[in-house]
Amino acid sequence: MIDESTIRAIVVRLARPVASGAHTIDRAAILAEGADCAAIEAWIVREGGEPHVDAAPPPGRGLHADRANARTSSASFGPSRYVLPAGALG
């Protein structure tokens, strides 16, 4: 199990500031950390981080539209990033 200080160091390293003073972390970067990604995501949520799911693409048209939409539905894969409030890492 990964300890709290290690998780915090990972989150600080991965976080990028946004104009509002908050920080954002791409879920892909968290997943790239390996087996501890679930613990990292849980820590972010405990610290006030909110998952952000990108809007689903508009429904396609045509013969293969259902297949393409099923493949690109972001809601089925979880959030694309997490947003930590301003001051959460300070």
Backbone torsions as a table, in degrees:
resi	resn	phi	psi	omega
1	MET	NA	138.1	-178.9
2	ILE	-83.0	140.5	-177.6
3	ASP	-88.7	164.0	-174.2
4	GLU	-58.3	-43.1	-177.8
5	SER	-68.2	-33.6	176.7
6	THR	-68.3	-42.4	177.5
7	ILE	-61.0	-45.5	-179.4
8	ARG	-59.5	-42.4	179.0
9	ALA	-63.0	-40.0	178.1
10	ILE	-64.6	-45.5	-178.8
11	VAL	-63.6	-42.6	178.4
12	VAL	-61.6	-39.5	-180.0
13	ARG	-67.6	-37.7	-175.8
14	LEU	-85.4	-22.6	-173.7
15	ALA	-70.4	142.4	175.0
16	ARG	-121.3	134.7	-179.8
17	PRO	-72.4	148.8	172.8
18	VAL	-119.3	166.8	-172.3
19	ALA	-56.8	-31.8	-177.1
20	SER	-74.6	-7.7	-176.4
21	GLY	98.7	-9.4	177.2
22	ALA	-77.3	177.7	176.5
23	HIS	-129.3	148.0	178.0
24	THR	-123.5	145.5	178.4
25	ILE	-134.0	122.8	177.2
26	ASP	-68.9	136.6	-180.0
27	ARG	-63.3	-32.3	178.8
28	ALA	-60.4	-38.1	178.1
29	ALA	-66.5	-37.6	178.0
30	ILE	-66.2	-44.8	-180.0
31	LEU	-63.1	-30.8	179.4
32	ALA	-69.4	-14.5	177.8
33	GLU	-73.0	-12.0	174.3
34	GLY	99.5	-147.3	-170.8
35	ALA	-62.7	-19.9	-177.9
36	ASP	-88.8	9.3	-174.7
37	CYS	-61.7	-36.4	179.3
38	ALA	-64.5	-39.7	178.4
39	ALA	-67.1	-36.8	178.9
40	ILE	-66.8	-46.1	178.9
41	GLU	-61.8	-41.7	178.7
42	ALA	-62.5	-40.7	178.9
43	TRP	-62.8	-43.8	-179.8
44	ILE	-59.5	-45.1	-179.5
45	VAL	-65.7	-40.5	177.3
46	ARG	-61.7	-32.1	-179.2
47	GLU	-86.0	8.8	176.5
48	GLY	97.7	4.7	178.0
49	GLY	-68.7	144.7	-179.3
50	GLU	-118.1	134.0	176.0
51	PRO	-70.4	142.2	178.8
52	HIS	-121.3	119.9	178.8
53	VAL	-105.7	126.7	177.5
54	ASP	-65.1	151.4	178.2
55	ALA	-63.5	142.7	178.3
56	ALA	-68.6	146.0	178.2
57	PRO	-66.0	152.8	178.4
58	PRO	-61.9	148.2	-178.9
59	PRO	-60.6	136.8	179.2
60	GLY	-80.7	174.7	178.4
61	ARG	-127.3	154.8	175.7
62	GLY	111.2	-177.0	-172.9
63	LEU	-61.8	-39.0	-174.8
64	HIS	-108.0	18.2	-176.0
65	ALA	-62.1	-43.3	-178.7
66	ASP	-61.7	-39.2	179.5
67	ARG	-66.7	-44.5	-180.0
68	ALA	-65.2	-40.9	-179.7
69	ASN	-67.2	-36.5	178.1
70	ALA	-64.6	-35.2	-179.4
71	ARG	-73.0	-31.9	-173.7
72	THR	-103.4	4.6	179.8
73	SER	-68.8	111.5	-176.6
74	SER	-75.2	-25.0	-178.1
75	ALA	-64.1	-28.2	-177.9
76	SER	-77.7	-11.3	-177.8
77	PHE	-105.6	-3.2	-178.1
78	GLY	96.4	-174.3	-177.0
79	PRO	-68.9	151.6	177.6
80	SER	-88.3	-21.1	178.7
81	ARG	-159.9	167.4	174.7
82	TYR	-119.5	143.6	178.1
83	VAL	-117.6	119.4	177.8
84	LEU	-95.0	136.3	-179.3
85	PRO	-65.4	159.2	177.8
86	ALA	-57.7	135.5	178.3
87	GLY	89.2	-8.4	-177.8
88	ALA	-66.7	-27.3	-178.8
89	LEU	-103.9	-0.3	-175.9
90	GLY	-88.7	NA	NA
